[in-house]
Amino acid sequence: MISETPAQTARHARVAAGLAELERWLGDQVRLGLGQAGDRDWDDLVKRLVDAQAPGAAGLVARLERVRAAAGWPGALLSEYALLNLLAVAYRRRAELPPSLARTVLTRVGFTTSRAEVLAEPHIHDRWLVLGVRDEPLDHVTARRVWLRGQTTGRPALILTFTPAAHPMDETPPPGATLEASLAFYPAAAPLRALVVDPDGEEPPGFALSPGAVEPGPHEAFPTPDGLPGGFPAPGLGSWAVSVEAGLEEVAGAVAADPWTDAWPLLLDGVVPGRADLGGLPLHPACHDPWRLIAVSGGGPVTVAAEWSPRGLRPLTVWDDDARPVHL
């Protein structure tokens, strides 16, 4: 067992007290009814969790207001309560958990992993396909998610960056490009977030890699397996585009390892988009009526990169009949 500094011990004591209060609060909500809590109750709880130095848990509570404002909120709110309670209990019993899961619990609670610790992890070298890029405005910053998939390893990866509001975003490889690079993954039960590593083992600024490291699509480097029906997966994407069933199995494995997983990249082949679904899987409510995707598909099966979430898929990129990536 790794020894703790006095400051770390003091923080764990504050976090434990804050999460114990969260457990009691959740028990009260279930006993009194889901409709009892108001926005002010959640705001007060968020502030107390921040004071307890558990910002990750505070962020999970902060989103409850949006959950209750959505359609079908009772079931969704109860699921959020269950995940919060699971996190509080997992933290309290973290000494009994496998090391990777215990690390995940600490991360979800709000303990950070330094870049030096991440760069000390094994470096995974591969040719990475850029599945898609999604920007999400947050309080005072914009989060950019760059989703990748390795050619040799088949591993998914997330490069997550934050830029102050009103500042220009760093340049990133466009969807459909390939990236020859090494990645260092944040330690977790289901590793996903990663840092790009340069040949010296350091993190370069943004995607400032050596010349030739980024190549535009289409992707001749991704061999197309024999015997696939014409039209999908898109030529050059090869075996990395999987069926809906295989994609769901991958997500299930990630959620089994980390129950708080809220996003995972998928590259699906042969899926027909509809107004509220993609290949039979529901779309995220914010992504209904994806006319650009439907237009590219022409009503037929296409290869689509999408971001899975518990609320549904967010389409990111679609490949047209000429294997050209179209950002959605």
Backbone bond lengths (Angstrom), bond angles and torsions (degrees), N, CA, C in turn:
res aa  C-N    CA-C-N  psi(-1)  N-CA   C-N-CA  omega(-1)  CA-C   N-CA-C  phi
1 M - - - 1.454 - - 1.528 110.21 -
2 I 1.338 116.27 131.54 1.456 120.86 -177.81 1.525 109.18 -73.84
3 S 1.347 115.27 131.39 1.457 119.43 179.28 1.521 110.14 -71.50
4 E 1.327 115.85 150.07 1.456 121.64 -178.95 1.518 110.05 -108.24
5 T 1.319 114.88 149.12 1.452 120.11 172.71 1.524 108.14 -76.89
6 P 1.333 118.06 161.70 1.475 119.48 176.51 1.530 112.62 -56.06
7 A 1.330 116.70 -37.21 1.467 119.32 179.07 1.518 111.08 -65.49
8 Q 1.336 117.72 -40.29 1.463 120.80 178.59 1.522 111.05 -66.62
9 T 1.332 116.28 -40.70 1.471 119.93 178.08 1.521 110.86 -62.28
10 A 1.331 116.51 -41.49 1.467 120.41 179.21 1.525 110.70 -65.09
11 R 1.334 116.65 -39.65 1.461 118.36 179.45 1.522 111.03 -66.24
12 H 1.318 117.16 -44.02 1.467 119.79 179.00 1.537 110.47 -58.93
13 A 1.313 116.89 -36.62 1.468 119.52 178.64 1.525 110.46 -65.07
14 R 1.337 117.32 -41.79 1.460 120.18 178.62 1.527 111.14 -66.64
15 V 1.329 116.00 -42.70 1.464 119.62 179.42 1.523 110.38 -63.51
16 A 1.327 116.98 -43.48 1.472 120.53 179.72 1.522 110.83 -59.30
17 A 1.335 117.29 -42.00 1.466 120.28 179.09 1.526 110.71 -65.67
18 G 1.339 116.80 -41.61 1.458 119.93 179.75 1.512 112.39 -64.92
19 L 1.337 117.80 -41.36 1.462 120.69 -179.18 1.524 111.25 -74.35
20 A 1.338 117.91 -28.85 1.469 120.17 173.85 1.520 109.75 -64.24
21 E 1.333 116.50 -40.03 1.459 119.95 176.41 1.527 110.43 -65.27
22 L 1.339 116.55 -38.31 1.464 120.38 177.27 1.522 110.88 -61.25
23 E 1.325 117.41 -42.71 1.467 120.25 177.86 1.525 111.38 -59.75
24 R 1.330 116.35 -44.10 1.470 119.08 179.69 1.526 110.52 -64.48
25 W 1.316 116.44 -41.73 1.464 121.01 -179.38 1.528 110.88 -62.58
26 L 1.319 117.12 -42.65 1.461 121.02 179.30 1.528 110.79 -64.07
27 G 1.338 116.38 -40.97 1.465 119.34 177.18 1.511 111.52 -60.54
28 D 1.337 116.83 -40.15 1.466 120.52 178.04 1.525 111.07 -63.85
29 Q 1.330 117.67 -40.27 1.468 120.76 -178.30 1.521 111.01 -64.12
30 V 1.316 116.27 -41.05 1.465 119.59 -179.71 1.523 110.60 -67.83
31 R 1.336 117.32 -39.20 1.463 120.23 -179.90 1.529 111.87 -70.31
32 L 1.334 116.77 -38.41 1.463 120.29 -174.91 1.521 113.12 -87.12
33 G 1.332 117.49 -20.17 1.462 120.31 -179.20 1.515 111.56 115.18
34 L 1.328 116.14 145.60 1.452 121.36 -174.42 1.524 113.09 -64.82
35 G 1.332 117.29 -25.65 1.454 119.93 -176.17 1.520 113.97 -85.13
36 Q 1.327 118.22 1.56 1.468 120.50 -174.28 1.534 112.80 -76.74
37 A 1.327 117.39 -35.60 1.462 120.14 -174.74 1.517 110.72 -75.37
38 G 1.306 116.22 137.80 1.449 121.84 175.52 1.518 111.08 -109.12
39 D 1.332 115.37 173.59 1.459 119.84 -178.10 1.529 111.37 -59.05
40 R 1.336 116.64 -36.86 1.460 119.57 -178.54 1.525 110.83 -66.37
41 D 1.347 116.30 -36.08 1.469 119.08 177.85 1.521 110.55 -60.54
42 W 1.333 115.60 -43.97 1.461 119.48 -179.66 1.523 110.45 -67.42
43 D 1.337 117.01 -41.40 1.467 119.68 179.25 1.528 111.30 -60.04
44 D 1.330 116.28 -42.88 1.463 119.82 179.29 1.523 111.25 -63.87
45 L 1.341 115.80 -40.08 1.463 119.86 -179.88 1.531 110.28 -66.91
46 V 1.320 116.60 -40.20 1.470 120.17 177.34 1.523 110.07 -58.36
47 K 1.325 117.33 -46.28 1.465 120.99 -179.22 1.521 111.24 -62.07
48 R 1.336 116.94 -40.26 1.470 119.03 -179.48 1.530 111.26 -68.00
49 L 1.339 116.86 -36.54 1.459 119.39 178.24 1.533 111.27 -69.67
50 V 1.324 116.48 -36.07 1.472 119.18 175.00 1.525 109.77 -63.91
51 D 1.330 116.53 -43.16 1.468 119.94 177.75 1.523 111.11 -62.34
52 A 1.345 116.12 -30.37 1.465 120.51 179.30 1.527 112.12 -82.78
53 Q 1.347 116.63 5.27 1.467 122.93 178.57 1.528 112.28 63.57
54 A 1.346 114.79 39.38 1.464 121.45 174.43 1.529 108.59 -122.64
55 P 1.351 118.06 65.76 1.462 120.27 -174.31 1.526 114.26 -65.30
56 G 1.346 116.87 -29.56 1.462 118.85 177.99 1.514 111.70 -64.41
57 A 1.338 116.58 -46.97 1.466 120.52 176.99 1.526 110.43 -63.47
58 A 1.339 116.79 -37.79 1.462 120.33 178.05 1.521 110.81 -61.05
59 G 1.336 117.36 -39.33 1.457 120.96 178.61 1.515 112.14 -64.96
60 L 1.335 117.33 -36.59 1.462 120.54 177.44 1.528 110.90 -65.97
61 V 1.335 116.95 -38.37 1.462 120.42 177.84 1.529 110.41 -69.67
62 A 1.328 116.70 -36.78 1.464 120.79 -177.08 1.522 112.33 -61.87
63 R 1.329 117.56 -28.55 1.463 119.22 -177.96 1.527 113.16 -83.77
64 L 1.336 117.37 -3.16 1.468 119.72 -178.97 1.524 111.65 -62.99
65 E 1.322 117.12 -32.76 1.462 120.03 179.16 1.529 110.82 -60.71
66 R 1.343 117.01 -42.39 1.468 120.68 178.29 1.515 111.09 -67.80
67 V 1.332 116.45 -35.34 1.462 120.00 179.78 1.520 109.98 -63.33
68 R 1.342 116.89 -44.29 1.465 118.83 -177.40 1.526 112.25 -71.73
69 A 1.323 117.36 -22.06 1.459 120.01 179.33 1.527 112.41 -79.69
70 A 1.330 118.39 -10.96 1.463 121.55 -177.13 1.524 111.09 -89.42
71 A 1.319 115.29 162.78 1.470 120.24 176.85 1.526 109.43 -65.41
72 G 1.332 115.77 146.29 1.458 120.58 179.82 1.507 113.65 66.46
73 W 1.348 115.75 33.65 1.467 119.89 -172.48 1.523 115.60 -67.06
74 P 1.347 121.30 -30.87 1.479 117.35 -176.45 1.532 113.49 -57.52
75 G 1.334 116.96 -47.75 1.455 119.35 179.67 1.515 112.62 -66.55
76 A 1.347 115.51 -40.35 1.467 119.52 179.78 1.524 111.07 -66.14
77 L 1.336 116.96 -39.91 1.462 120.20 -179.70 1.522 110.67 -66.70
78 L 1.321 117.02 -40.83 1.459 120.14 178.57 1.530 110.27 -63.37
79 S 1.339 117.11 -37.90 1.469 120.23 177.50 1.528 110.49 -63.60
80 E 1.343 116.67 -41.20 1.461 119.95 178.39 1.528 110.92 -64.57
81 Y 1.320 117.09 -41.09 1.463 120.68 176.77 1.531 110.31 -59.85
82 A 1.349 115.79 -41.78 1.464 119.95 -178.61 1.533 111.14 -63.79
83 L 1.335 116.23 -41.86 1.459 119.56 179.71 1.528 111.05 -67.51
84 L 1.330 117.16 -37.72 1.462 120.12 176.72 1.521 111.16 -63.88
85 N 1.319 115.77 -43.41 1.466 119.38 179.61 1.530 110.34 -65.20
86 L 1.336 116.20 -40.38 1.465 120.21 177.91 1.521 110.62 -60.99
87 L 1.327 116.91 -40.06 1.460 120.59 179.68 1.525 111.21 -65.40
88 A 1.332 116.64 -43.54 1.467 120.39 179.95 1.531 110.79 -63.15
89 V 1.326 116.61 -43.69 1.466 120.31 179.99 1.528 110.31 -67.66
90 A 1.350 116.49 -41.73 1.468 120.08 179.96 1.527 110.93 -62.21
91 Y 1.324 116.61 -38.46 1.469 118.88 178.10 1.528 110.01 -64.79
92 R 1.324 116.03 -44.17 1.465 120.15 -178.38 1.537 110.78 -62.52
93 R 1.333 117.27 -31.26 1.468 121.45 -176.17 1.537 111.57 -111.73
94 R 1.325 116.37 25.39 1.458 119.98 -173.90 1.522 113.03 -61.83
95 A 1.328 117.76 -25.67 1.470 119.94 179.71 1.529 111.32 -65.73
96 E 1.343 117.14 -20.17 1.457 121.12 -179.21 1.525 112.28 -91.13
97 L 1.325 117.68 -4.85 1.459 121.50 -174.02 1.524 111.32 -91.97
98 P 1.350 117.17 155.42 1.462 119.59 171.10 1.532 109.54 -58.26
99 P 1.324 118.16 148.17 1.469 120.69 -175.15 1.528 114.15 -53.56
100 S 1.335 117.60 -41.96 1.470 119.26 -178.02 1.529 111.19 -66.15
101 L 1.334 117.27 -38.14 1.458 119.99 178.92 1.520 110.70 -72.75
102 A 1.329 117.39 -37.66 1.465 120.27 176.93 1.520 110.07 -61.69
103 R 1.337 117.25 -38.99 1.463 120.76 177.66 1.526 110.39 -65.34
104 T 1.324 116.27 -39.76 1.464 120.43 177.55 1.516 110.84 -61.83
105 V 1.318 117.19 -43.07 1.468 121.20 179.25 1.526 109.97 -60.25
106 L 1.321 117.33 -45.62 1.463 120.08 179.39 1.528 110.80 -61.23
107 T 1.322 116.88 -40.23 1.461 120.33 178.67 1.518 111.11 -63.86
108 R 1.317 116.84 -44.63 1.464 120.62 -179.53 1.524 111.49 -65.56
109 V 1.312 117.24 -32.11 1.468 120.73 177.80 1.528 110.50 -70.48
110 G 1.339 116.22 -33.41 1.460 118.44 178.77 1.513 115.49 133.69
111 F 1.337 117.73 6.47 1.455 120.66 174.86 1.530 108.49 -78.64
112 T 1.315 116.84 131.31 1.455 120.63 -175.54 1.524 111.29 -92.15
113 T 1.326 114.63 156.80 1.455 122.31 173.52 1.515 107.32 -111.39
114 S 1.303 117.73 123.79 1.462 120.75 -177.39 1.522 110.19 -68.85
115 R 1.331 114.90 156.03 1.458 119.68 177.89 1.526 110.78 -62.89
116 A 1.321 116.66 -33.92 1.464 119.57 177.95 1.531 110.85 -62.18
117 E 1.334 116.84 -40.34 1.462 120.30 177.77 1.517 110.96 -64.51
118 V 1.342 116.62 -40.45 1.464 119.86 179.80 1.522 110.50 -65.68
119 L 1.335 116.86 -45.88 1.461 120.72 -178.71 1.523 112.07 -65.16
120 A 1.341 116.79 -20.12 1.465 120.55 176.80 1.527 112.32 -78.73
121 E 1.345 117.15 -12.87 1.465 120.90 177.37 1.537 109.60 -71.37
122 P 1.359 117.40 161.32 1.475 119.35 177.80 1.524 111.17 -56.57
123 H 1.325 117.01 140.93 1.462 122.61 179.53 1.527 109.27 -92.85
124 I 1.316 116.55 127.73 1.466 122.69 -178.37 1.521 108.27 -103.11
125 H 1.332 116.18 110.21 1.467 120.14 -179.84 1.526 109.44 -94.31
126 D 1.330 115.79 136.74 1.460 120.36 -178.34 1.519 108.32 -166.76
127 R 1.318 115.29 171.21 1.461 121.14 166.84 1.524 105.70 -97.44
128 W 1.331 115.63 115.20 1.459 121.57 -171.51 1.523 110.77 -102.20
129 L 1.315 115.81 128.29 1.458 121.84 175.09 1.530 108.83 -85.44
130 V 1.329 116.85 129.08 1.461 121.09 176.89 1.531 107.75 -80.35
131 L 1.316 116.23 105.71 1.461 120.89 -178.36 1.518 112.21 -72.93
132 G 1.313 116.81 -38.14 1.457 119.64 -177.61 1.512 111.05 177.36
133 V 1.314 114.29 166.42 1.465 122.39 179.82 1.516 107.70 -132.13
134 R 1.333 116.03 132.41 1.479 119.65 178.21 1.514 109.42 -135.57
135 D 1.336 116.25 128.58 1.460 122.70 176.29 1.525 109.51 -100.30
136 E 1.327 115.86 138.59 1.461 121.21 -178.63 1.526 109.67 -133.12
137 P 1.349 117.75 111.70 1.466 119.94 177.77 1.527 110.68 -67.06
138 L 1.336 115.94 129.79 1.454 122.32 175.61 1.525 107.69 -121.65
139 D 1.318 117.45 -172.12 1.458 120.55 178.60 1.527 110.12 -64.94
140 H 1.326 116.42 109.21 1.466 123.35 173.23 1.523 113.93 70.15
141 V 1.320 119.63 -1.03 1.461 121.49 178.16 1.532 109.04 -141.24
142 T 1.325 114.90 163.73 1.461 121.55 171.64 1.515 108.39 -117.07
143 A 1.328 116.18 125.88 1.467 120.84 178.05 1.523 108.81 -93.07
144 R 1.301 116.61 131.06 1.468 121.38 176.17 1.514 109.28 -112.44
145 R 1.335 115.70 124.76 1.460 121.67 177.09 1.526 108.28 -106.82
146 V 1.321 115.51 119.71 1.462 121.39 174.26 1.523 106.85 -109.82
147 W 1.327 115.98 115.14 1.458 121.45 -176.30 1.527 109.81 -96.58
148 L 1.339 116.55 133.12 1.458 122.60 -177.33 1.525 110.58 -126.71
149 R 1.346 115.30 160.73 1.466 121.42 172.60 1.522 107.72 -142.47
150 G 1.332 117.36 130.59 1.457 121.85 -176.89 1.513 112.78 -79.68
151 Q 1.337 116.15 139.58 1.461 121.36 179.99 1.522 111.76 -69.04
152 T 1.335 116.83 -47.46 1.462 121.00 -176.53 1.523 112.15 -86.80
153 T 1.309 116.53 -45.38 1.466 120.84 -176.41 1.516 112.82 -80.45
154 G 1.346 117.39 -26.22 1.460 120.51 -174.76 1.514 113.14 72.22
155 R 1.342 117.26 7.48 1.467 120.23 -175.04 1.523 111.16 -78.19
156 P 1.330 116.58 140.02 1.461 119.15 170.39 1.519 109.51 -83.04
157 A 1.316 116.12 156.49 1.466 120.34 178.94 1.520 108.97 -150.66
158 L 1.329 114.49 152.12 1.465 122.03 177.87 1.524 108.39 -126.51
159 I 1.332 115.86 122.73 1.457 121.20 170.91 1.527 106.02 -101.75
160 L 1.315 116.64 112.79 1.464 122.36 -174.32 1.522 109.37 -111.71
161 T 1.331 116.20 123.86 1.455 120.99 178.52 1.521 109.49 -128.83
162 F 1.331 115.60 155.99 1.456 122.10 179.38 1.524 108.80 -126.86
163 T 1.343 115.10 133.12 1.458 121.21 -179.54 1.522 108.69 -126.58
164 P 1.330 118.53 133.13 1.467 119.73 177.98 1.526 111.40 -55.60
165 A 1.328 115.85 144.29 1.459 120.94 179.83 1.527 109.61 -56.54
166 A 1.330 115.75 143.97 1.469 124.08 178.48 1.519 112.62 74.89
167 H 1.341 118.14 0.94 1.456 120.91 174.83 1.532 109.28 -97.84
168 P 1.314 118.39 146.99 1.467 119.69 178.32 1.525 110.84 -66.53
169 M 1.332 115.20 143.15 1.456 120.09 178.63 1.529 110.00 -76.55
170 D 1.337 115.43 149.18 1.460 119.56 174.63 1.527 109.74 -65.17
171 E 1.330 115.51 148.66 1.455 119.64 176.90 1.529 109.84 -69.55
172 T 1.321 115.25 140.60 1.461 120.85 177.50 1.522 108.14 -134.08
173 P 1.342 117.87 156.86 1.464 119.47 176.87 1.523 110.23 -59.33
174 P 1.320 118.19 141.11 1.461 120.55 -178.20 1.520 111.91 -73.50
175 P 1.319 118.10 158.03 1.463 120.35 175.52 1.524 110.79 -54.80
176 G 1.320 116.04 136.65 1.448 121.15 -179.36 1.507 114.07 95.03
177 A 1.342 118.03 -13.60 1.459 120.33 176.99 1.520 110.21 -76.61
178 T 1.329 115.54 163.16 1.466 119.70 173.23 1.521 108.37 -116.00
179 L 1.311 114.57 149.04 1.458 122.32 -172.00 1.521 108.99 -129.94
180 E 1.321 117.23 114.72 1.464 121.71 176.72 1.521 107.70 -87.92
181 A 1.334 116.92 107.24 1.464 119.14 -172.93 1.518 110.56 -161.90
182 S 1.333 114.15 166.34 1.466 122.30 171.29 1.523 108.45 -104.76
183 L 1.317 116.43 141.39 1.454 122.31 178.22 1.523 109.42 -121.57
184 A 1.321 115.39 145.41 1.466 122.34 170.99 1.516 107.21 -114.00
185 F 1.320 117.06 122.42 1.457 121.79 -175.12 1.529 111.09 -91.07
186 Y 1.324 115.15 141.61 1.457 120.25 171.74 1.523 108.20 -62.36
187 P 1.333 119.15 135.18 1.466 120.24 179.92 1.525 110.77 -64.64
188 A 1.324 116.15 131.10 1.464 121.46 -177.17 1.518 108.88 -167.13
189 A 1.325 115.77 165.49 1.459 120.66 177.23 1.522 111.18 -69.00
190 A 1.327 117.11 -33.10 1.465 122.85 174.77 1.524 107.03 -127.42
191 P 1.336 118.33 79.95 1.471 120.80 -173.49 1.515 112.06 -57.80
192 L 1.323 116.27 132.22 1.456 121.21 -178.54 1.532 111.12 -142.82
193 R 1.339 116.85 -54.79 1.461 118.92 179.61 1.519 109.73 -69.90
194 A 1.341 115.41 140.88 1.458 119.87 -176.05 1.518 110.42 -146.50
195 L 1.319 114.99 165.20 1.455 123.17 172.55 1.521 108.55 -114.64
196 V 1.325 116.80 142.96 1.457 121.23 172.97 1.522 108.13 -76.98
197 V 1.333 116.27 135.93 1.463 121.86 -176.20 1.520 108.72 -118.53
198 D 1.340 116.72 133.88 1.457 120.02 177.82 1.531 109.94 -86.03
199 P 1.341 118.61 173.58 1.479 120.07 -176.76 1.519 114.22 -58.83
200 D 1.336 117.62 -21.21 1.459 120.37 178.79 1.525 112.65 -87.74
201 G 1.342 116.21 4.45 1.455 119.32 179.44 1.505 114.01 81.57
202 E 1.338 117.49 12.92 1.455 121.82 179.15 1.523 109.87 -107.34
203 E 1.332 115.51 166.63 1.459 120.18 178.07 1.524 109.05 -91.96
204 P 1.346 118.51 116.78 1.456 119.52 178.19 1.518 110.34 -73.22
205 P 1.344 118.67 157.91 1.465 120.06 177.28 1.517 110.82 -67.67
206 G 1.330 116.52 122.26 1.465 120.56 -179.60 1.516 110.55 59.52
207 F 1.349 116.27 -129.12 1.453 121.45 177.17 1.529 109.28 -112.13
208 A 1.343 116.14 38.05 1.464 120.74 -179.84 1.521 109.06 -77.17
209 L 1.334 116.38 77.85 1.452 121.67 -177.65 1.519 110.26 -100.02
210 S 1.310 116.04 176.04 1.459 120.74 -179.28 1.517 110.53 -65.08
211 P 1.352 117.28 152.39 1.466 120.02 178.91 1.527 110.95 -56.42
212 G 1.328 115.82 138.36 1.450 120.71 179.94 1.509 114.64 87.43
213 A 1.337 117.44 -5.61 1.470 119.34 -179.24 1.514 111.77 -71.62
214 V 1.338 116.75 -29.45 1.461 121.76 -179.98 1.514 108.67 -108.51
215 E 1.328 116.42 127.51 1.457 121.78 178.86 1.514 109.51 -121.59
216 P 1.337 118.33 140.74 1.459 120.47 177.07 1.517 111.06 -73.77
217 G 1.338 116.59 159.05 1.454 120.11 173.39 1.513 109.22 -83.14
218 P 1.378 120.17 174.70 1.456 123.85 -0.17 1.529 112.84 -67.28
219 H 1.326 116.06 174.52 1.451 120.87 -162.87 1.516 111.89 -115.65
220 E 1.330 114.39 82.16 1.454 116.95 177.92 1.528 111.31 -62.81
221 A 1.350 116.39 -22.12 1.465 119.68 -178.49 1.522 112.17 -70.47
222 F 1.332 116.89 -14.20 1.463 120.45 178.52 1.530 107.68 -100.67
223 P 1.324 118.26 98.95 1.466 120.01 -173.11 1.522 111.95 -65.55
224 T 1.325 115.12 142.66 1.454 120.49 177.88 1.524 109.12 -88.30
225 P 1.336 118.51 124.07 1.463 120.25 179.57 1.523 111.51 -63.45
226 D 1.319 115.79 151.66 1.459 120.04 177.57 1.519 110.39 -72.72
227 G 1.343 114.90 154.97 1.454 120.17 172.02 1.504 115.87 80.55
228 L 1.355 118.11 9.67 1.462 119.35 178.58 1.512 109.90 -85.56
229 P 1.335 118.07 143.12 1.452 120.19 177.26 1.520 110.44 -58.94
230 G 1.320 117.31 144.68 1.454 121.12 179.93 1.516 111.60 -61.49
231 G 1.321 115.55 139.97 1.468 120.38 175.59 1.503 113.21 102.48
232 F 1.332 119.68 -24.61 1.452 120.14 178.35 1.519 109.07 -159.17
233 P 1.340 117.32 146.91 1.453 123.80 -7.24 1.520 111.42 -63.53
234 A 1.322 116.68 165.93 1.448 120.38 -177.78 1.523 109.50 -57.69
235 P 1.346 118.25 138.18 1.456 120.56 -178.95 1.525 111.08 -51.56
236 G 1.322 116.38 133.29 1.450 121.03 179.53 1.509 114.24 95.61
237 L 1.335 118.75 -16.25 1.465 120.09 179.92 1.517 111.73 -85.29
238 G 1.337 116.06 -19.62 1.446 119.91 172.62 1.519 113.82 58.86
239 S 1.317 115.00 -148.67 1.463 120.50 -172.23 1.516 113.32 -78.20
240 W 1.360 119.27 0.31 1.456 119.66 -178.61 1.511 111.46 -76.49
241 A 1.327 117.19 -19.49 1.463 119.59 173.07 1.524 107.36 -84.62
242 V 1.327 116.32 122.61 1.467 120.96 -172.32 1.519 110.29 -117.43
243 S 1.308 114.91 169.83 1.463 120.50 177.59 1.522 110.17 -73.99
244 V 1.318 115.74 165.73 1.457 120.60 176.63 1.520 110.53 -59.15
245 E 1.321 116.38 -41.45 1.466 119.86 -179.02 1.522 111.58 -62.61
246 A 1.344 116.34 -44.67 1.462 119.45 178.99 1.525 110.99 -65.61
247 G 1.335 116.93 -37.04 1.458 120.25 177.54 1.513 111.91 -62.93
248 L 1.329 115.93 -42.35 1.467 119.58 179.12 1.527 111.20 -65.89
249 E 1.326 117.24 -35.55 1.462 119.72 176.86 1.527 110.75 -63.59
250 E 1.326 116.64 -38.88 1.462 119.99 178.76 1.524 110.77 -65.31
251 V 1.332 116.41 -44.18 1.466 120.12 178.36 1.520 110.25 -62.65
252 A 1.329 116.51 -42.11 1.463 120.07 -179.89 1.525 110.70 -60.03
253 G 1.327 116.93 -39.74 1.458 120.04 177.67 1.517 112.25 -64.41
254 A 1.347 116.05 -39.78 1.461 119.54 179.15 1.521 111.25 -66.00
255 V 1.332 116.72 -43.57 1.469 120.67 -179.02 1.523 110.77 -68.93
256 A 1.332 116.88 -34.28 1.466 119.37 177.02 1.526 110.51 -63.84
257 A 1.339 116.40 -36.92 1.461 120.00 179.80 1.522 111.81 -76.99
258 D 1.341 116.34 -37.60 1.462 122.09 -178.26 1.529 107.98 -136.21
259 P 1.331 117.77 95.91 1.476 120.54 -175.82 1.526 113.90 -61.11
260 W 1.339 117.96 -16.82 1.470 120.75 -178.24 1.532 111.79 -93.89
261 T 1.324 117.38 10.27 1.463 120.99 177.04 1.527 109.19 -57.95
262 D 1.332 116.56 125.30 1.464 119.67 -179.15 1.526 112.83 -121.41
263 A 1.335 117.74 3.80 1.463 120.86 176.38 1.519 108.79 -160.13
264 W 1.335 115.86 141.89 1.465 121.25 178.99 1.527 107.99 -156.10
265 P 1.338 118.28 135.53 1.463 119.69 -177.53 1.523 112.33 -85.32
266 L 1.314 115.37 141.96 1.456 121.71 177.76 1.523 109.29 -132.18
267 L 1.331 116.65 145.19 1.453 122.74 172.07 1.524 106.59 -121.07
268 L 1.315 115.62 104.09 1.457 122.28 -170.24 1.528 110.87 -104.55
269 D 1.328 116.32 136.82 1.462 119.44 177.88 1.522 110.63 -108.14
270 G 1.319 114.33 153.45 1.456 120.25 174.07 1.512 114.95 63.00
271 V 1.333 117.65 32.65 1.457 120.26 -179.36 1.527 109.91 -102.46
272 V 1.319 115.15 139.51 1.466 121.43 178.68 1.523 107.98 -103.43
273 P 1.324 117.93 119.53 1.476 119.66 -178.99 1.522 112.02 -78.89
274 G 1.327 114.78 143.77 1.450 121.92 172.87 1.515 109.73 -122.63
275 R 1.309 116.54 -173.14 1.458 119.71 -177.86 1.522 112.13 -72.24
276 A 1.338 117.24 -26.07 1.471 119.79 -177.42 1.520 112.29 -133.39
277 D 1.340 117.27 8.60 1.467 118.65 -179.89 1.522 109.53 -149.46
278 L 1.318 114.78 165.22 1.454 122.61 176.73 1.514 107.51 -135.32
279 G 1.316 115.81 107.95 1.457 119.73 -178.17 1.513 112.73 61.24
280 G 1.338 117.31 29.39 1.457 121.80 -179.65 1.510 114.35 90.52
281 L 1.333 118.03 -9.26 1.465 121.24 176.91 1.531 109.02 -92.65
282 P 1.323 118.00 136.95 1.470 119.58 -177.51 1.514 112.04 -65.94
283 L 1.324 115.90 143.24 1.451 121.59 173.38 1.518 110.06 -83.51
284 H 1.324 116.17 153.55 1.461 120.70 172.97 1.529 108.25 -58.68
285 P 1.345 118.62 141.40 1.473 119.85 -178.49 1.528 113.79 -52.82
286 A 1.319 117.50 -31.12 1.472 119.95 179.93 1.519 112.26 -75.54
287 C 1.341 117.68 -7.35 1.465 121.13 -174.77 1.516 113.12 -115.16
288 H 1.339 117.84 14.16 1.457 120.13 177.82 1.524 110.48 -64.75
289 D 1.327 116.06 154.80 1.467 123.60 -178.08 1.524 111.84 57.22
290 P 1.339 118.15 58.70 1.470 121.21 179.68 1.527 110.61 -80.72
291 W 1.318 116.00 75.83 1.462 120.28 -170.69 1.532 112.22 -62.48
292 R 1.314 117.93 -37.25 1.469 119.80 179.06 1.522 110.39 -61.54
293 L 1.316 117.04 -44.01 1.461 121.19 178.34 1.521 110.68 -64.14
294 I 1.326 116.64 -44.57 1.464 120.63 -179.53 1.523 110.47 -63.14
295 A 1.354 116.13 -39.25 1.467 119.55 -179.66 1.523 111.47 -64.72
296 V 1.335 117.28 -42.60 1.464 120.54 179.75 1.525 110.24 -64.43
297 S 1.320 116.65 -38.32 1.469 120.36 -177.40 1.520 112.28 -71.40
298 G 1.346 116.57 -28.51 1.459 118.98 -176.06 1.514 112.61 62.78
299 G 1.326 116.40 22.57 1.460 120.47 -179.85 1.517 113.70 83.67
300 G 1.335 117.83 4.41 1.452 121.06 -179.16 1.514 111.89 -111.59
301 P 1.344 117.35 178.52 1.474 120.70 -179.22 1.518 111.34 -73.00
302 V 1.318 116.03 140.87 1.464 122.60 179.91 1.526 109.19 -139.80
303 T 1.325 115.17 169.09 1.465 122.01 173.62 1.521 107.89 -96.56
304 V 1.342 116.72 126.89 1.461 122.04 -174.22 1.524 109.57 -133.31
305 A 1.324 115.70 133.37 1.463 121.19 168.71 1.517 107.51 -93.85
306 A 1.312 116.93 132.36 1.463 121.30 -176.50 1.520 109.49 -141.48
307 E 1.310 114.72 155.38 1.465 122.36 175.82 1.525 107.99 -101.32
308 W 1.336 115.70 113.30 1.471 119.33 176.83 1.515 109.83 -74.92
309 S 1.329 116.22 142.72 1.459 122.68 170.14 1.517 107.41 -145.13
310 P 1.326 118.32 161.52 1.465 119.14 179.15 1.526 113.53 -58.12
311 R 1.324 117.91 -22.90 1.465 121.63 -179.72 1.518 113.18 -90.85
312 G 1.327 117.59 -5.38 1.456 120.18 179.33 1.517 111.90 134.15
313 L 1.335 115.25 177.03 1.458 122.00 -176.91 1.531 111.58 -85.27
314 R 1.335 115.11 143.74 1.468 122.08 170.40 1.533 107.13 -112.18
315 P 1.322 119.10 105.24 1.466 119.93 177.84 1.522 110.62 -62.00
316 L 1.335 116.47 137.30 1.453 122.20 -177.68 1.528 112.30 -113.09
317 T 1.327 115.91 -48.19 1.460 121.73 -174.95 1.522 108.97 -146.32
318 V 1.333 116.59 142.62 1.460 121.45 173.61 1.524 107.60 -127.46
319 W 1.327 116.82 143.14 1.458 121.80 177.65 1.525 108.89 -101.53
320 D 1.353 116.39 127.74 1.460 120.12 -176.73 1.528 110.16 -81.65
321 D 1.342 115.81 -173.35 1.466 120.08 -175.65 1.518 112.90 -64.43
322 D 1.351 116.97 -21.20 1.459 120.73 179.20 1.522 111.99 -96.85
323 A 1.333 116.51 14.84 1.473 123.21 178.97 1.513 112.11 66.40
324 R 1.342 117.84 23.43 1.469 120.97 176.48 1.514 109.41 -91.47
325 P 1.342 117.71 129.72 1.469 119.88 178.99 1.523 110.78 -73.99
326 V 1.318 115.41 136.78 1.464 122.35 177.80 1.517 107.91 -119.31
327 H 1.337 116.50 116.88 1.461 121.27 179.91 1.521 109.50 -71.28
328 L 1.324 116.36 135.53 1.474 121.05 -177.31 1.535 111.01 -105.89
